[in-house]
Amino acid sequence: MGGQPSFSGPLYQQVHAHLLGRITSGEWRSGAPIPGEADLSRELGVSVGTVRKALDQLARDRIVVRERGRGTFVKDAAERWPGTPQGFRLCDAEGRSLSPDVRTVSTVSGRPTAAEATTLRIMRHASMIASVLRIRREWRAANRLICLETVVVDEARFPGLAEVAASAAESLFAIYTDHFRTTVGRTVWSFKPVAASEAHAGLADQDGATLLHCRRVAYDQKDLPIEISDQVLGFASEAYQLVQ
C-alpha cells in the first residue's frame, strides 16, 4: 500500500473496516495469516491497542480466527456468518451463535418485476428477454422454522447458479466468489414489521412468534448490485435476537 490510510470516526472501527476491505478484496485469502499487531500498528500509524481491538472485532464477526502463539488467520468463506460483515447473525437469548440448517426449496427462472430490474440494474437490448433466478430457501434451528428467504439474481450474470445454490450455507456469498469471481463489497439492509394480514405458512402459526421482514441488497467491489435477499424471520420473543 502506498502510505498510511486516512482514518476518521471511531479509530478502531475505521481500522476494522480497512482490514476487512483488504480481506474482501482478496489481498488476504482464506487461510492466510494477517500481519502481526506491531507490524500493522506501524503500517497504519495507530496504536497496537487499536489494532488489537479491530482484530478482536473481526474475530467476533467470524472473519478471522486468532490462535495463541501462532497469529491471526483469515477464516474460510464458507465458515463465515451470513452477510458478515455485511449484515447480521442469529443468536439465542443468551447471545450464543445459532447454526441454522438452510435448505433450498426451489429455484425458478422468470421475468423480473420492475422493482427487481431497477434494483439489480438489469438492462437488456430490446431483442433480449431479461430473466432472474429466484432461489427460495428455508432456515431451521432447534427443529423450528425461523426464516423464509427468497434470493433474486440476474440469471445472465450467474449462469448455472441453480446447480450449485443448494450447497450454500447461510448466504451465497462464497459461491459468488468461488464460481463467478464476484466478491461482495457491501450490503444494504432494510427492515419492516410483517402485517398481520400477510400469510407466511409455518412462521405465522407459531405461538408467540414475531415476524420481521428483512431485505438485503448485496453489491460487488465495483458497487454493482449482485442479489436481493428477502427474508421473513419468525422470532419467539424469548428465544432469538439479531445482533451485529
N, C-alpha and C positions, 0 to 999 in steps of 0.2 A: 504494500500500500504506500501511496505517496504522502508522507507526513502524517501528523496526528489528526484524527477526525475532530470536528467541532461538535460539542455536546451542549444541549440546553435542556432545562427542566430538571426533574429529579435525576441526579447523576447516575445512580446505579441502574435506573430504568433505561437511560439512554445507552449505557454500556451493554445492558441486556439486549436491547434492540439491535445494536451494532453487531454483537457477536451472533445473534440469531440470523441476521442478514447474511453473514458470511457462511453460516451453515446451510440456509435455504438456497443460497446461490450456488452451492456445490463446492465452495472453496475447501470446506472441511466435510468430507463424505462420511457415510455410515461407518462406524468403527474407528475412524481416525482420531488420534489424540489431539487435544486442543493445547496450545502453548501454556506453560505454567503461569501462575498468578503473577509472579515477579516479572516475567517477560511481557505479559500483557499490560501490566502496570506501566512499564517503561514505554512500550509501544504506543499506548493510548494516552499517556500523560495524566493518569489518575492514580489514586492510592490503591495499594494492594487490597485494603478492606473493601473498597468499592468494587473491584474486580471480583473478589470473593462473594460479595452479596449478589452480583449479577449472575455468577456461575451457579450459586445456590438456587436462584430463581429458575434458571434453565433446568436444573436437576429436578426441582419440584414440578416443572412443566413436562417432565419426562422427555426432554430433548437431548440431555446428556446424562451420563452416569459418572459419578465421582468415586474412584476407588482409592482407598487409603494406601499410600506408598507407591501408587502407580501413576495416578494422574486423572485427568478428565477426558472422557471419550464420547464421541457422538453416537447416540443410540441409533439402531436400525430403524428406518422409517416405519416399518410395519409394527414396531413396538410402541410407537408414539400414540398419544391420545388423539381422538378425533378433533381435527382442526387446531390442535395445539401447535404453535402458539396462537393460531389464528382465531381460536374460539374458546370453548368451554369443555369441561369434562364432567362426568357424572360421579357423584359421591353419595354415600349413605348419610344418615343423620349424624353420624359420628365423624364425618369428614373422610372416611376411608374410601378409596377409589373403587368404583364398580367396573367389572369387566363384562359388559353386556354381550350376549350371544346375538349376532347380527345375521339375519337370513334374507337373501334376495328372494322376493316373492314372484316378481315378473320383470321382464324387460320388453318394452313395447316402443316401436317406432311410430312416429306420427308427425303431422304438421304442427309447427309451433303456434302458440297463441300470439296475438300481437304483443302482449306484455313480455312473453318469453323471448320473442325475436328482438325486442328492444333491449332487454336486459343482457342477453347474450351477444348482442350486436351482430345478429345473423343477417347478412346481406348477400343476395344471390342475383345473378343475371335473370332477366325475365323468363328465359327459356329453362331455367333450372328450378327444381322444386326443393324448397328448404325442408329439412327433416330433423327432428330432435329425437333423442333416445330418452325415454322415461324409465328409470330404474326404481321399482317400488320395493322397499325393504321393511322388515320388522325387527325391532330390538326387544330382547327379553332379558330380565335379570330376576334372580330368585324365583324362577318359574312364572314370572308375571310379565305381560306385555307392557312395555313402558314407552315405546315410541313407534309411530308410523312415519316413514320417511319416503319422499319421492325426490330423486336426483334427476335433474334435466340437463342434458348437454347437447351441443351441436354435433349431430351424428357425423357430419362430413369431417369435423376436426378430429374425432376419435373413432375411426373405423375399427370394428372388431371389439369395441369396449364391452358389448354384451357378453362375449365369450369369456372374458376374464373378470367381469364385475362380481361374479358370485364368490370369488376367492377373497374379496375385500374384507377388512375388519370394520372398525367404526367409520372410516372415511375411505374415499377412493384416491386420496392424495398420493399414496405410494404407487398406485397403478399408473396414475398420470405421469409420474416421474420415470418409473421403470419401463413402461411400454410406449410412452409417447414423448419422452424427453421434455415434459412440461412440468415446471415446478411452481407450486403455489407461493406467491409473494405476499399476499394479504387476503383477508376475508372481511366482509362487512355483514354484521348481524342486525336483524330487527326482530322484535318480539311483540306479540299481542295476545290477549286472552282469547280463548275459543268460545264463541257464542253458544249458549245452551241449545239453540236450535240446530247446530251443526252435528251431524251424526258421524261418529268415528267408532265403528264396531270394535269391541274388545278393549277400548280405552274408556269411553264414556259410561259404560255399565259397571265400572269398578267402584265399589263403595269408597267414598271419601277422596276420590281422585280429583285433582285439579288439572285442567287441561290448558296447555300453553302452546301457541303456535310460534315456532322459531324459523326464520328464514336466514340462510347463509349463502351469500354470493362470493365465490372464490375467484381471485384474479391471479394471473401469472406474473412473472417478473417484468413483463412489458406493460403491465396493468390492463391486459385484455381479459375479459371475463371467461372463466373456464366452465363453471357449473352454477346451477341454482339448486340448493338443497332446502326443501320444505319439510320440517319436522313437526309433528304433533306429539307432544310429550304428555303422558299421564302420570302425575306425581301424587302418591299418597302423602299427605301433609307431614306425617311423622317419619317418613322413610327416605325421601330423596330430596336432593337440592342440586342446583347448578353452581359451580364455583369456577372462578378464573384461575 
